[in-house]
Amino acid sequence: MSEVPNTVTEKVDLSVELFKAYYTDVVKFYTKGTASAAARARKNLSKITKLAKEIRKEVQTDKKAKIAERKAAKGVSVTSL
């Protein structure tokens, strides 16, 4: 996938694709001993880690925004967040 994903769901879909690729390569490494498959597996794990961190930040930001919206709708001050 050459395009940069914009939404959390696109990033989750990309991480699933990367995990499938990781799984394929790790199986090749452990069954056939293919060294290049091990390198690809490690590379995919790095990409998955980076995406997971991005997704986590976005989910946390969205959660805080939703909490602030609910409190604002109830008339509660959001300065305590």
mmCIF file of the N, C-alpha and C atoms, coordinates in Angstrom:
data_MODEL
# 
_entry.id   MODEL 
# 
loop_
_atom_site.group_PDB 
_atom_site.id 
_atom_site.type_symbol 
_atom_site.label_atom_id 
_atom_site.label_alt_id 
_atom_site.label_comp_id 
_atom_site.label_asym_id 
_atom_site.label_entity_id 
_atom_site.label_seq_id 
_atom_site.pdbx_PDB_ins_code 
_atom_site.Cartn_x 
_atom_site.Cartn_y 
_atom_site.Cartn_z 
_atom_site.occupancy 
_atom_site.B_iso_or_equiv 
_atom_site.pdbx_formal_charge 
_atom_site.auth_seq_id 
_atom_site.auth_comp_id 
_atom_site.auth_asym_id 
_atom_site.auth_atom_id 
_atom_site.pdbx_PDB_model_num 
ATOM 1   N N  . MET A 1 1  ? 0.837   -1.164  0.000  1.00 0.00 ? 1  MET A N  1 
ATOM 2   C CA . MET A 1 1  ? 0.000   0.000   0.000  1.00 0.00 ? 1  MET A CA 1 
ATOM 3   C C  . MET A 1 1  ? 0.892   1.240   0.000  1.00 0.00 ? 1  MET A C  1 
ATOM 4   N N  . SER A 1 2  ? 0.879   2.008   -1.073 1.00 0.00 ? 2  SER A N  1 
ATOM 5   C CA . SER A 1 2  ? 1.752   3.167   -1.181 1.00 0.00 ? 2  SER A CA 1 
ATOM 6   C C  . SER A 1 2  ? 1.114   4.421   -0.614 1.00 0.00 ? 2  SER A C  1 
ATOM 7   N N  . GLU A 1 3  ? -0.211  4.435   -0.512 1.00 0.00 ? 3  GLU A N  1 
ATOM 8   C CA . GLU A 1 3  ? -0.930  5.586   -0.003 1.00 0.00 ? 3  GLU A CA 1 
ATOM 9   C C  . GLU A 1 3  ? -0.913  5.597   1.522  1.00 0.00 ? 3  GLU A C  1 
ATOM 10  N N  . VAL A 1 4  ? -0.768  6.787   2.098  1.00 0.00 ? 4  VAL A N  1 
ATOM 11  C CA . VAL A 1 4  ? -0.758  6.916   3.543  1.00 0.00 ? 4  VAL A CA 1 
ATOM 12  C C  . VAL A 1 4  ? -2.198  6.845   4.059  1.00 0.00 ? 4  VAL A C  1 
ATOM 13  N N  . PRO A 1 5  ? -2.484  5.928   4.995  1.00 0.00 ? 5  PRO A N  1 
ATOM 14  C CA . PRO A 1 5  ? -3.846  5.824   5.514  1.00 0.00 ? 5  PRO A CA 1 
ATOM 15  C C  . PRO A 1 5  ? -4.215  7.046   6.352  1.00 0.00 ? 5  PRO A C  1 
ATOM 16  N N  . ASN A 1 6  ? -5.478  7.485   6.248  1.00 0.00 ? 6  ASN A N  1 
ATOM 17  C CA . ASN A 1 6  ? -5.911  8.688   6.943  1.00 0.00 ? 6  ASN A CA 1 
ATOM 18  C C  . ASN A 1 6  ? -6.717  8.405   8.200  1.00 0.00 ? 6  ASN A C  1 
ATOM 19  N N  . THR A 1 7  ? -7.545  7.408   8.164  1.00 0.00 ? 7  THR A N  1 
ATOM 20  C CA . THR A 1 7  ? -8.416  7.155   9.296  1.00 0.00 ? 7  THR A CA 1 
ATOM 21  C C  . THR A 1 7  ? -7.905  5.998   10.133 1.00 0.00 ? 7  THR A C  1 
ATOM 22  N N  . VAL A 1 8  ? -8.439  5.910   11.328 1.00 0.00 ? 8  VAL A N  1 
ATOM 23  C CA . VAL A 1 8  ? -8.045  4.819   12.219 1.00 0.00 ? 8  VAL A CA 1 
ATOM 24  C C  . VAL A 1 8  ? -8.388  3.475   11.591 1.00 0.00 ? 8  VAL A C  1 
ATOM 25  N N  . THR A 1 9  ? -9.565  3.380   10.968 1.00 0.00 ? 9  THR A N  1 
ATOM 26  C CA . THR A 1 9  ? -9.952  2.096   10.377 1.00 0.00 ? 9  THR A CA 1 
ATOM 27  C C  . THR A 1 9  ? -9.023  1.710   9.229  1.00 0.00 ? 9  THR A C  1 
ATOM 28  N N  . GLU A 1 10 ? -8.583  2.682   8.443  1.00 0.00 ? 10 GLU A N  1 
ATOM 29  C CA . GLU A 1 10 ? -7.628  2.384   7.367  1.00 0.00 ? 10 GLU A CA 1 
ATOM 30  C C  . GLU A 1 10 ? -6.310  1.906   7.959  1.00 0.00 ? 10 GLU A C  1 
ATOM 31  N N  . LYS A 1 11 ? -5.899  2.516   9.060  1.00 0.00 ? 11 LYS A N  1 
ATOM 32  C CA . LYS A 1 11 ? -4.647  2.105   9.704  1.00 0.00 ? 11 LYS A CA 1 
ATOM 33  C C  . LYS A 1 11 ? -4.772  0.708   10.300 1.00 0.00 ? 11 LYS A C  1 
ATOM 34  N N  . VAL A 1 12 ? -5.928  0.399   10.860 1.00 0.00 ? 12 VAL A N  1 
ATOM 35  C CA . VAL A 1 12 ? -6.149  -0.950  11.405 1.00 0.00 ? 12 VAL A CA 1 
ATOM 36  C C  . VAL A 1 12 ? -6.127  -1.966  10.263 1.00 0.00 ? 12 VAL A C  1 
ATOM 37  N N  . ASP A 1 13 ? -6.785  -1.648  9.150  1.00 0.00 ? 13 ASP A N  1 
ATOM 38  C CA . ASP A 1 13 ? -6.775  -2.550  7.994  1.00 0.00 ? 13 ASP A CA 1 
ATOM 39  C C  . ASP A 1 13 ? -5.350  -2.774  7.495  1.00 0.00 ? 13 ASP A C  1 
ATOM 40  N N  . LEU A 1 14 ? -4.562  -1.704  7.440  1.00 0.00 ? 14 LEU A N  1 
ATOM 41  C CA . LEU A 1 14 ? -3.169  -1.826  7.010  1.00 0.00 ? 14 LEU A CA 1 
ATOM 42  C C  . LEU A 1 14 ? -2.380  -2.690  7.983  1.00 0.00 ? 14 LEU A C  1 
ATOM 43  N N  . SER A 1 15 ? -2.617  -2.521  9.283  1.00 0.00 ? 15 SER A N  1 
ATOM 44  C CA . SER A 1 15 ? -1.884  -3.331  10.261 1.00 0.00 ? 15 SER A CA 1 
ATOM 45  C C  . SER A 1 15 ? -2.248  -4.803  10.145 1.00 0.00 ? 15 SER A C  1 
ATOM 46  N N  . VAL A 1 16 ? -3.502  -5.095  9.800  1.00 0.00 ? 16 VAL A N  1 
ATOM 47  C CA . VAL A 1 16 ? -3.915  -6.490  9.579  1.00 0.00 ? 16 VAL A CA 1 
ATOM 48  C C  . VAL A 1 16 ? -3.177  -7.061  8.369  1.00 0.00 ? 16 VAL A C  1 
ATOM 49  N N  . GLU A 1 17 ? -3.093  -6.279  7.295  1.00 0.00 ? 17 GLU A N  1 
ATOM 50  C CA . GLU A 1 17 ? -2.361  -6.721  6.103  1.00 0.00 ? 17 GLU A CA 1 
ATOM 51  C C  . GLU A 1 17 ? -0.893  -6.961  6.432  1.00 0.00 ? 17 GLU A C  1 
ATOM 52  N N  . LEU A 1 18 ? -0.291  -6.053  7.197  1.00 0.00 ? 18 LEU A N  1 
ATOM 53  C CA . LEU A 1 18 ? 1.107   -6.208  7.581  1.00 0.00 ? 18 LEU A CA 1 
ATOM 54  C C  . LEU A 1 18 ? 1.304   -7.441  8.456  1.00 0.00 ? 18 LEU A C  1 
ATOM 55  N N  . PHE A 1 19 ? 0.348   -7.702  9.349  1.00 0.00 ? 19 PHE A N  1 
ATOM 56  C CA . PHE A 1 19 ? 0.471   -8.878  10.200 1.00 0.00 ? 19 PHE A CA 1 
ATOM 57  C C  . PHE A 1 19 ? 0.374   -10.162 9.384  1.00 0.00 ? 19 PHE A C  1 
ATOM 58  N N  . LYS A 1 20 ? -0.496  -10.177 8.392  1.00 0.00 ? 20 LYS A N  1 
ATOM 59  C CA . LYS A 1 20 ? -0.596  -11.352 7.515  1.00 0.00 ? 20 LYS A CA 1 
ATOM 60  C C  . LYS A 1 20 ? 0.724   -11.584 6.781  1.00 0.00 ? 20 LYS A C  1 
ATOM 61  N N  . ALA A 1 21 ? 1.325   -10.492 6.302  1.00 0.00 ? 21 ALA A N  1 
ATOM 62  C CA . ALA A 1 21 ? 2.621   -10.602 5.615  1.00 0.00 ? 21 ALA A CA 1 
ATOM 63  C C  . ALA A 1 21 ? 3.687   -11.084 6.599  1.00 0.00 ? 21 ALA A C  1 
ATOM 64  N N  . TYR A 1 22 ? 3.651   -10.536 7.821  1.00 0.00 ? 22 TYR A N  1 
ATOM 65  C CA . TYR A 1 22 ? 4.587   -10.969 8.858  1.00 0.00 ? 22 TYR A CA 1 
ATOM 66  C C  . TYR A 1 22 ? 4.447   -12.464 9.109  1.00 0.00 ? 22 TYR A C  1 
ATOM 67  N N  . TYR A 1 23 ? 3.206   -12.923 9.264  1.00 0.00 ? 23 TYR A N  1 
ATOM 68  C CA . TYR A 1 23 ? 2.949   -14.328 9.552  1.00 0.00 ? 23 TYR A CA 1 
ATOM 69  C C  . TYR A 1 23 ? 3.500   -15.223 8.442  1.00 0.00 ? 23 TYR A C  1 
ATOM 70  N N  . THR A 1 24 ? 3.245   -14.836 7.202  1.00 0.00 ? 24 THR A N  1 
ATOM 71  C CA . THR A 1 24 ? 3.738   -15.611 6.057  1.00 0.00 ? 24 THR A CA 1 
ATOM 72  C C  . THR A 1 24 ? 5.258   -15.717 6.095  1.00 0.00 ? 24 THR A C  1 
ATOM 73  N N  . ASP A 1 25 ? 5.915   -14.594 6.351  1.00 0.00 ? 25 ASP A N  1 
ATOM 74  C CA . ASP A 1 25 ? 7.381   -14.586 6.360  1.00 0.00 ? 25 ASP A CA 1 
ATOM 75  C C  . ASP A 1 25 ? 7.969   -15.336 7.543  1.00 0.00 ? 25 ASP A C  1 
ATOM 76  N N  . VAL A 1 26 ? 7.342   -15.232 8.704  1.00 0.00 ? 26 VAL A N  1 
ATOM 77  C CA . VAL A 1 26 ? 7.881   -15.941 9.864  1.00 0.00 ? 26 VAL A CA 1 
ATOM 78  C C  . VAL A 1 26 ? 7.718   -17.452 9.688  1.00 0.00 ? 26 VAL A C  1 
ATOM 79  N N  . VAL A 1 27 ? 6.623   -17.873 9.041  1.00 0.00 ? 27 VAL A N  1 
ATOM 80  C CA . VAL A 1 27 ? 6.449   -19.299 8.755  1.00 0.00 ? 27 VAL A CA 1 
ATOM 81  C C  . VAL A 1 27 ? 7.525   -19.773 7.774  1.00 0.00 ? 27 VAL A C  1 
ATOM 82  N N  . LYS A 1 28 ? 7.796   -18.960 6.742  1.00 0.00 ? 28 LYS A N  1 
ATOM 83  C CA . LYS A 1 28 ? 8.850   -19.315 5.783  1.00 0.00 ? 28 LYS A CA 1 
ATOM 84  C C  . LYS A 1 28 ? 10.200  -19.444 6.479  1.00 0.00 ? 28 LYS A C  1 
ATOM 85  N N  . PHE A 1 29 ? 10.465  -18.527 7.395  1.00 0.00 ? 29 PHE A N  1 
ATOM 86  C CA . PHE A 1 29 ? 11.746  -18.567 8.090  1.00 0.00 ? 29 PHE A CA 1 
ATOM 87  C C  . PHE A 1 29 ? 11.875  -19.821 8.939  1.00 0.00 ? 29 PHE A C  1 
ATOM 88  N N  . TYR A 1 30 ? 10.833  -20.136 9.714  1.00 0.00 ? 30 TYR A N  1 
ATOM 89  C CA . TYR A 1 30 ? 10.936  -21.273 10.622 1.00 0.00 ? 30 TYR A CA 1 
ATOM 90  C C  . TYR A 1 30 ? 10.753  -22.620 9.940  1.00 0.00 ? 30 TYR A C  1 
ATOM 91  N N  . THR A 1 31 ? 10.089  -22.672 8.795  1.00 0.00 ? 31 THR A N  1 
ATOM 92  C CA . THR A 1 31 ? 9.930   -23.958 8.120  1.00 0.00 ? 31 THR A CA 1 
ATOM 93  C C  . THR A 1 31 ? 11.018  -24.210 7.081  1.00 0.00 ? 31 THR A C  1 
ATOM 94  N N  . LYS A 1 32 ? 11.407  -23.153 6.367  1.00 0.00 ? 32 LYS A N  1 
ATOM 95  C CA . LYS A 1 32 ? 12.389  -23.317 5.296  1.00 0.00 ? 32 LYS A CA 1 
ATOM 96  C C  . LYS A 1 32 ? 13.758  -22.734 5.620  1.00 0.00 ? 32 LYS A C  1 
ATOM 97  N N  . GLY A 1 33 ? 13.818  -21.928 6.687  1.00 0.00 ? 33 GLY A N  1 
ATOM 98  C CA . GLY A 1 33 ? 15.089  -21.328 7.071  1.00 0.00 ? 33 GLY A CA 1 
ATOM 99  C C  . GLY A 1 33 ? 15.509  -20.169 6.181  1.00 0.00 ? 33 GLY A C  1 
ATOM 100 N N  . THR A 1 34 ? 14.573  -19.539 5.513  1.00 0.00 ? 34 THR A N  1 
ATOM 101 C CA . THR A 1 34 ? 14.863  -18.438 4.594  1.00 0.00 ? 34 THR A CA 1 
ATOM 102 C C  . THR A 1 34 ? 15.219  -17.179 5.387  1.00 0.00 ? 34 THR A C  1 
ATOM 103 N N  . ALA A 1 35 ? 16.476  -16.757 5.290  1.00 0.00 ? 35 ALA A N  1 
ATOM 104 C CA . ALA A 1 35 ? 16.951  -15.603 6.049  1.00 0.00 ? 35 ALA A CA 1 
ATOM 105 C C  . ALA A 1 35 ? 16.273  -14.304 5.610  1.00 0.00 ? 35 ALA A C  1 
ATOM 106 N N  . SER A 1 36 ? 16.019  -14.155 4.321  1.00 0.00 ? 36 SER A N  1 
ATOM 107 C CA . SER A 1 36 ? 15.382  -12.924 3.850  1.00 0.00 ? 36 SER A CA 1 
ATOM 108 C C  . SER A 1 36 ? 13.951  -12.810 4.377  1.00 0.00 ? 36 SER A C  1 
ATOM 109 N N  . ALA A 1 37 ? 13.301  -13.950 4.608  1.00 0.00 ? 37 ALA A N  1 
ATOM 110 C CA . ALA A 1 37 ? 11.958  -13.928 5.179  1.00 0.00 ? 37 ALA A CA 1 
ATOM 111 C C  . ALA A 1 37 ? 12.004  -13.399 6.612  1.00 0.00 ? 37 ALA A C  1 
ATOM 112 N N  . ALA A 1 38 ? 13.046  -13.726 7.347  1.00 0.00 ? 38 ALA A N  1 
ATOM 113 C CA . ALA A 1 38 ? 13.200  -13.211 8.712  1.00 0.00 ? 38 ALA A CA 1 
ATOM 114 C C  . ALA A 1 38 ? 13.369  -11.698 8.695  1.00 0.00 ? 38 ALA A C  1 
ATOM 115 N N  . ALA A 1 39 ? 14.133  -11.189 7.740  1.00 0.00 ? 39 ALA A N  1 
ATOM 116 C CA . ALA A 1 39 ? 14.324  -9.741  7.628  1.00 0.00 ? 39 ALA A CA 1 
ATOM 117 C C  . ALA A 1 39 ? 13.002  -9.047  7.300  1.00 0.00 ? 39 ALA A C  1 
ATOM 118 N N  . ARG A 1 40 ? 12.236  -9.612  6.380  1.00 0.00 ? 40 ARG A N  1 
ATOM 119 C CA . ARG A 1 40 ? 10.929  -9.040  6.037  1.00 0.00 ? 40 ARG A CA 1 
ATOM 120 C C  . ARG A 1 40 ? 9.982   -9.090  7.230  1.00 0.00 ? 40 ARG A C  1 
ATOM 121 N N  . ALA A 1 41 ? 10.027  -10.179 7.996  1.00 0.00 ? 41 ALA A N  1 
ATOM 122 C CA . ALA A 1 41 ? 9.170   -10.319 9.174  1.00 0.00 ? 41 ALA A CA 1 
ATOM 123 C C  . ALA A 1 41 ? 9.490   -9.230  10.190 1.00 0.00 ? 41 ALA A C  1 
ATOM 124 N N  . ARG A 1 42 ? 10.771  -8.997  10.445 1.00 0.00 ? 42 ARG A N  1 
ATOM 125 C CA . ARG A 1 42 ? 11.165  -7.950  11.398 1.00 0.00 ? 42 ARG A CA 1 
ATOM 126 C C  . ARG A 1 42 ? 10.748  -6.574  10.902 1.00 0.00 ? 42 ARG A C  1 
ATOM 127 N N  . LYS A 1 43 ? 10.879  -6.342  9.605  1.00 0.00 ? 43 LYS A N  1 
ATOM 128 C CA . LYS A 1 43 ? 10.492  -5.060  9.024  1.00 0.00 ? 43 LYS A CA 1 
ATOM 129 C C  . LYS A 1 43 ? 8.987   -4.832  9.190  1.00 0.00 ? 43 LYS A C  1 
ATOM 130 N N  . ASN A 1 44 ? 8.199   -5.860  8.936  1.00 0.00 ? 44 ASN A N  1 
ATOM 131 C CA . ASN A 1 44 ? 6.744   -5.741  9.105  1.00 0.00 ? 44 ASN A CA 1 
ATOM 132 C C  . ASN A 1 44 ? 6.365   -5.514  10.563 1.00 0.00 ? 44 ASN A C  1 
ATOM 133 N N  . LEU A 1 45 ? 7.074   -6.155  11.491 1.00 0.00 ? 45 LEU A N  1 
ATOM 134 C CA . LEU A 1 45 ? 6.798   -5.920  12.907 1.00 0.00 ? 45 LEU A CA 1 
ATOM 135 C C  . LEU A 1 45 ? 7.074   -4.468  13.287 1.00 0.00 ? 45 LEU A C  1 
ATOM 136 N N  . SER A 1 46 ? 8.116   -3.894  12.738 1.00 0.00 ? 46 SER A N  1 
ATOM 137 C CA . SER A 1 46 ? 8.420   -2.482  13.000 1.00 0.00 ? 46 SER A CA 1 
ATOM 138 C C  . SER A 1 46 ? 7.307   -1.582  12.484 1.00 0.00 ? 46 SER A C  1 
ATOM 139 N N  . LYS A 1 47 ? 6.813   -1.876  11.288 1.00 0.00 ? 47 LYS A N  1 
ATOM 140 C CA . LYS A 1 47 ? 5.720   -1.085  10.718 1.00 0.00 ? 47 LYS A CA 1 
ATOM 141 C C  . LYS A 1 47 ? 4.455   -1.227  11.557 1.00 0.00 ? 47 LYS A C  1 
ATOM 142 N N  . ILE A 1 48 ? 4.180   -2.456  12.014 1.00 0.00 ? 48 ILE A N  1 
ATOM 143 C CA . ILE A 1 48 ? 3.004   -2.695  12.850 1.00 0.00 ? 48 ILE A CA 1 
ATOM 144 C C  . ILE A 1 48 ? 3.112   -1.901  14.153 1.00 0.00 ? 48 ILE A C  1 
ATOM 145 N N  . THR A 1 49 ? 4.288   -1.901  14.753 1.00 0.00 ? 49 THR A N  1 
ATOM 146 C CA . THR A 1 49 ? 4.511   -1.159  15.989 1.00 0.00 ? 49 THR A CA 1 
ATOM 147 C C  . THR A 1 49 ? 4.258   0.327   15.792 1.00 0.00 ? 49 THR A C  1 
ATOM 148 N N  . LYS A 1 50 ? 4.780   0.877   14.712 1.00 0.00 ? 50 LYS A N  1 
ATOM 149 C CA . LYS A 1 50 ? 4.593   2.301   14.418 1.00 0.00 ? 50 LYS A CA 1 
ATOM 150 C C  . LYS A 1 50 ? 3.105   2.616   14.229 1.00 0.00 ? 50 LYS A C  1 
ATOM 151 N N  . LEU A 1 51 ? 2.413   1.800   13.458 1.00 0.00 ? 51 LEU A N  1 
ATOM 152 C CA . LEU A 1 51 ? 0.981   2.009   13.242 1.00 0.00 ? 51 LEU A CA 1 
ATOM 153 C C  . LEU A 1 51 ? 0.193   1.890   14.542 1.00 0.00 ? 51 LEU A C  1 
ATOM 154 N N  . ALA A 1 52 ? 0.540   0.920   15.369 1.00 0.00 ? 52 ALA A N  1 
ATOM 155 C CA . ALA A 1 52 ? -0.165  0.726   16.635 1.00 0.00 ? 52 ALA A CA 1 
ATOM 156 C C  . ALA A 1 52 ? -0.027  1.963   17.518 1.00 0.00 ? 52 ALA A C  1 
ATOM 157 N N  . LYS A 1 53 ? 1.150   2.556   17.533 1.00 0.00 ? 53 LYS A N  1 
ATOM 158 C CA . LYS A 1 53 ? 1.360   3.774   18.322 1.00 0.00 ? 53 LYS A CA 1 
ATOM 159 C C  . LYS A 1 53 ? 0.527   4.924   17.780 1.00 0.00 ? 53 LYS A C  1 
ATOM 160 N N  . GLU A 1 54 ? 0.465   5.054   16.469 1.00 0.00 ? 54 GLU A N  1 
ATOM 161 C CA . GLU A 1 54 ? -0.347  6.108   15.853 1.00 0.00 ? 54 GLU A CA 1 
ATOM 162 C C  . GLU A 1 54 ? -1.827  5.912   16.171 1.00 0.00 ? 54 GLU A C  1 
ATOM 163 N N  . ILE A 1 55 ? -2.288  4.673   16.037 1.00 0.00 ? 55 ILE A N  1 
ATOM 164 C CA . ILE A 1 55 ? -3.696  4.358   16.308 1.00 0.00 ? 55 ILE A CA 1 
ATOM 165 C C  . ILE A 1 55 ? -4.020  4.653   17.769 1.00 0.00 ? 55 ILE A C  1 
ATOM 166 N N  . ARG A 1 56 ? -3.140  4.260   18.659 1.00 0.00 ? 56 ARG A N  1 
ATOM 167 C CA . ARG A 1 56 ? -3.361  4.480   20.091 1.00 0.00 ? 56 ARG A CA 1 
ATOM 168 C C  . ARG A 1 56 ? -3.516  5.964   20.392 1.00 0.00 ? 56 ARG A C  1 
ATOM 169 N N  . LYS A 1 57 ? -2.649  6.796   19.818 1.00 0.00 ? 57 LYS A N  1 
ATOM 170 C CA . LYS A 1 57 ? -2.731  8.243   20.034 1.00 0.00 ? 57 LYS A CA 1 
ATOM 171 C C  . LYS A 1 57 ? -4.057  8.800   19.511 1.00 0.00 ? 57 LYS A C  1 
ATOM 172 N N  . GLU A 1 58 ? -4.467  8.359   18.328 1.00 0.00 ? 58 GLU A N  1 
ATOM 173 C CA . GLU A 1 58 ? -5.716  8.851   17.746 1.00 0.00 ? 58 GLU A CA 1 
ATOM 174 C C  . GLU A 1 58 ? -6.924  8.429   18.572 1.00 0.00 ? 58 GLU A C  1 
ATOM 175 N N  . VAL A 1 59 ? -6.931  7.194   19.040 1.00 0.00 ? 59 VAL A N  1 
ATOM 176 C CA . VAL A 1 59 ? -8.045  6.713   19.855 1.00 0.00 ? 59 VAL A CA 1 
ATOM 177 C C  . VAL A 1 59 ? -8.114  7.524   21.150 1.00 0.00 ? 59 VAL A C  1 
ATOM 178 N N  . GLN A 1 60 ? -6.975  7.775   21.766 1.00 0.00 ? 60 GLN A N  1 
ATOM 179 C CA . GLN A 1 60 ? -6.944  8.547   23.009 1.00 0.00 ? 60 GLN A CA 1 
ATOM 180 C C  . GLN A 1 60 ? -7.447  9.974   22.773 1.00 0.00 ? 60 GLN A C  1 
ATOM 181 N N  . THR A 1 61 ? -7.018  10.602  21.688 1.00 0.00 ? 61 THR A N  1 
ATOM 182 C CA . THR A 1 61 ? -7.461  11.951  21.352 1.00 0.00 ? 61 THR A CA 1 
ATOM 183 C C  . THR A 1 61 ? -8.963  11.986  21.103 1.00 0.00 ? 61 THR A C  1 
ATOM 184 N N  . ASP A 1 62 ? -9.459  11.014  20.346 1.00 0.00 ? 62 ASP A N  1 
ATOM 185 C CA . ASP A 1 62 ? -10.892 10.942  20.056 1.00 0.00 ? 62 ASP A CA 1 
ATOM 186 C C  . ASP A 1 62 ? -11.709 10.698  21.325 1.00 0.00 ? 62 ASP A C  1 
ATOM 187 N N  . LYS A 1 63 ? -11.183 9.861   22.213 1.00 0.00 ? 63 LYS A N  1 
ATOM 188 C CA . LYS A 1 63 ? -11.871 9.580   23.473 1.00 0.00 ? 63 LYS A CA 1 
ATOM 189 C C  . LYS A 1 63 ? -12.000 10.858  24.294 1.00 0.00 ? 63 LYS A C  1 
ATOM 190 N N  . LYS A 1 64 ? -10.918 11.609  24.406 1.00 0.00 ? 64 LYS A N  1 
ATOM 191 C CA . LYS A 1 64 ? -10.949 12.860  25.169 1.00 0.00 ? 64 LYS A CA 1 
ATOM 192 C C  . LYS A 1 64 ? -11.921 13.857  24.552 1.00 0.00 ? 64 LYS A C  1 
ATOM 193 N N  . ALA A 1 65 ? -11.965 13.904  23.222 1.00 0.00 ? 65 ALA A N  1 
ATOM 194 C CA . ALA A 1 65 ? -12.880 14.822  22.545 1.00 0.00 ? 65 ALA A CA 1 
ATOM 195 C C  . ALA A 1 65 ? -14.333 14.435  22.814 1.00 0.00 ? 65 ALA A C  1 
ATOM 196 N N  . LYS A 1 66 ? -14.623 13.162  22.785 1.00 0.00 ? 66 LYS A N  1 
ATOM 197 C CA . LYS A 1 66 ? -16.001 12.701  23.047 1.00 0.00 ? 66 LYS A CA 1 
ATOM 198 C C  . LYS A 1 66 ? -16.411 12.988  24.486 1.00 0.00 ? 66 LYS A C  1 
ATOM 199 N N  . ILE A 1 67 ? -15.497 12.801  25.418 1.00 0.00 ? 67 ILE A N  1 
ATOM 200 C CA . ILE A 1 67 ? -15.791 13.101  26.816 1.00 0.00 ? 67 ILE A CA 1 
ATOM 201 C C  . ILE A 1 67 ? -16.071 14.595  26.976 1.00 0.00 ? 67 ILE A C  1 
ATOM 202 N N  . ALA A 1 68 ? -15.266 15.414  26.331 1.00 0.00 ? 68 ALA A N  1 
ATOM 203 C CA . ALA A 1 68 ? -15.459 16.864  26.403 1.00 0.00 ? 68 ALA A CA 1 
ATOM 204 C C  . ALA A 1 68 ? -16.802 17.264  25.796 1.00 0.00 ? 68 ALA A C  1 
ATOM 205 N N  . GLU A 1 69 ? -17.181 16.637  24.685 1.00 0.00 ? 69 GLU A N  1 
ATOM 206 C CA . GLU A 1 69 ? -18.475 16.918  24.058 1.00 0.00 ? 69 GLU A CA 1 
ATOM 207 C C  . GLU A 1 69 ? -19.630 16.570  24.993 1.00 0.00 ? 69 GLU A C  1 
ATOM 208 N N  . ARG A 1 70 ? -19.545 15.404  25.636 1.00 0.00 ? 70 ARG A N  1 
ATOM 209 C CA . ARG A 1 70 ? -20.604 14.981  26.550 1.00 0.00 ? 70 ARG A CA 1 
ATOM 210 C C  . ARG A 1 70 ? -20.730 15.943  27.729 1.00 0.00 ? 70 ARG A C  1 
ATOM 211 N N  . LYS A 1 71 ? -19.569 16.331  28.281 1.00 0.00 ? 71 LYS A N  1 
ATOM 212 C CA . LYS A 1 71 ? -19.597 17.247  29.414 1.00 0.00 ? 71 LYS A CA 1 
ATOM 213 C C  . LYS A 1 71 ? -20.121 18.614  28.998 1.00 0.00 ? 71 LYS A C  1 
ATOM 214 N N  . ALA A 1 72 ? -19.771 19.064  27.814 1.00 0.00 ? 72 ALA A N  1 
ATOM 215 C CA . ALA A 1 72 ? -20.250 20.353  27.326 1.00 0.00 ? 72 ALA A CA 1 
ATOM 216 C C  . ALA A 1 72 ? -21.756 20.305  27.109 1.00 0.00 ? 72 ALA A C  1 
ATOM 217 N N  . ALA A 1 73 ? -22.243 19.178  26.633 1.00 0.00 ? 73 ALA A N  1 
ATOM 218 C CA . ALA A 1 73 ? -23.678 19.034  26.409 1.00 0.00 ? 73 ALA A CA 1 
ATOM 219 C C  . ALA A 1 73 ? -24.442 19.034  27.731 1.00 0.00 ? 73 ALA A C  1 
ATOM 220 N N  . LYS A 1 74 ? -23.805 18.555  28.780 1.00 0.00 ? 74 LYS A N  1 
ATOM 221 C CA . LYS A 1 74 ? -24.444 18.536  30.092 1.00 0.00 ? 74 LYS A CA 1 
ATOM 222 C C  . LYS A 1 74 ? -24.244 19.856  30.839 1.00 0.00 ? 74 LYS A C  1 
ATOM 223 N N  . GLY A 1 75 ? -23.408 20.723  30.286 1.00 0.00 ? 75 GLY A N  1 
ATOM 224 C CA . GLY A 1 75 ? -23.152 21.996  30.937 1.00 0.00 ? 75 GLY A CA 1 
ATOM 225 C C  . GLY A 1 75 ? -22.072 21.943  31.996 1.00 0.00 ? 75 GLY A C  1 
ATOM 226 N N  . VAL A 1 76 ? -21.226 20.927  31.944 1.00 0.00 ? 76 VAL A N  1 
ATOM 227 C CA . VAL A 1 76 ? -20.137 20.774  32.899 1.00 0.00 ? 76 VAL A CA 1 
ATOM 228 C C  . VAL A 1 76 ? -18.889 21.408  32.314 1.00 0.00 ? 76 VAL A C  1 
ATOM 229 N N  . SER A 1 77 ? -18.097 22.045  33.144 1.00 0.00 ? 77 SER A N  1 
ATOM 230 C CA . SER A 1 77 ? -16.855 22.671  32.697 1.00 0.00 ? 77 SER A CA 1 
ATOM 231 C C  . SER A 1 77 ? -15.869 21.611  32.277 1.00 0.00 ? 77 SER A C  1 
ATOM 232 N N  . VAL A 1 78 ? -15.185 21.820  31.135 1.00 0.00 ? 78 VAL A N  1 
ATOM 233 C CA . VAL A 1 78 ? -14.208 20.858  30.627 1.00 0.00 ? 78 VAL A CA 1 
ATOM 234 C C  . VAL A 1 78 ? -12.788 21.255  30.967 1.00 0.00 ? 78 VAL A C  1 
ATOM 235 N N  . THR A 1 79 ? -12.598 22.286  31.766 1.00 0.00 ? 79 THR A N  1 
ATOM 236 C CA . THR A 1 79 ? -11.248 22.723  32.106 1.00 0.00 ? 79 THR A CA 1 
ATOM 237 C C  . THR A 1 79 ? -10.524 21.742  33.004 1.00 0.00 ? 79 THR A C  1 
ATOM 238 N N  . SER A 1 80 ? -11.265 20.851  33.641 1.00 0.00 ? 80 SER A N  1 
ATOM 239 C CA . SER A 1 80 ? -10.637 19.868  34.529 1.00 0.00 ? 80 SER A CA 1 
ATOM 240 C C  . SER A 1 80 ? -10.007 18.725  33.762 1.00 0.00 ? 80 SER A C  1 
ATOM 241 N N  . LEU A 1 81 ? -10.214 18.631  32.440 1.00 0.00 ? 81 LEU A N  1 
ATOM 242 C CA . LEU A 1 81 ? -9.616  17.558  31.640 1.00 0.00 ? 81 LEU A CA 1 
ATOM 243 C C  . LEU A 1 81 ? -8.203  17.825  31.470 1.00 0.00 ? 81 LEU A C  1 
# 
